[in-house]
Structure formats: structure tokens, C-alpha cells
Amino acid sequence: MAGEADVLEVKVMKTGTDVYAFRVTVRHDDTGWKHYANWWEVLDLDGNVLGKRVLLHPHVNEQPFKRTLTKVRIPGSINKVVIRAHDLVHGLGGQTRTATIPR
């Protein structure tokens, strides 16, 4: 049985004033529609969600996989964020990554 979804790598790109794109690599042993990594999100260090990338299908034959989330607004007072992934069976709990916001 597949374990929890892990965030392996994060690339943050500034795309505007306080606006960013996140390129995130996730690993999860997706087995099909009943058990796959179905989203990842960007949070501030207080746990507030700043952005969420919904994954619409399993990635059974594409592991690890990369997906991008654009137009994430991050206030200038935030210097670091946490990225975590979720799967349909285990929920949250896999490996997270902390990323520094380029200013």
C-alpha cells in the first residue's frame, strides 16, 4: 500500500509584486483513483494557507512528478513558507519542505 505523499523539492519564482509561482516535486506511490496524491499547498509559518494546487488525477506511472501553482500572493512580511502534500487515504503527514521567498 502506498504511504504518505512527500514533497521532495520546491522552486519559488517571483512573477510580480508579492506574487509568486511554485514548482513542486511530489512523490507518492499512487495506485489509482482511490489512492493518489490529490493536492499540495503553500502555508505561512503560522499555518495559514496561501495557495493550493489540486491534482485532478493519479500519477501512477509518473513518479515523482512536478506541478506548478501560479499567482500565489505572499505579503512582504513573509520570508519563508511550508509546502505540504495530501493523499486520499492518509491525508497529511508526509515529508514537507520549507522554502525561502525571493524578494
Phi, psi and omega in degrees: 000141180293146177272201181286160179280130181248136171271119183265324185207148178223132173239127181249129180234129177284129182240355180182187179291113182059025178236136188221158171244143180240125174252112190241134175258125181240143173237129175202136180281070179304136179248350181148196187296336181272346181210095177208161175290117188251353171191162167222158184217160178250128181233151170282175185289349175268358178093007178281132181283126179258337180191155182217133178249111178277135178256119193272354182204161177291154177241058186301315184257016181226083182227136344293168180232155180243138175220154184245144172237126182249170174061038178271118179275125179230115181303150181300340180282350182261124181254337181223149177226162177245137177244129179225154182243162185227143171234161188295332184265311186267344184073223178273164174138349179284187181294132177252170174226145173254134182235144176271137180273121178286130182252000000 
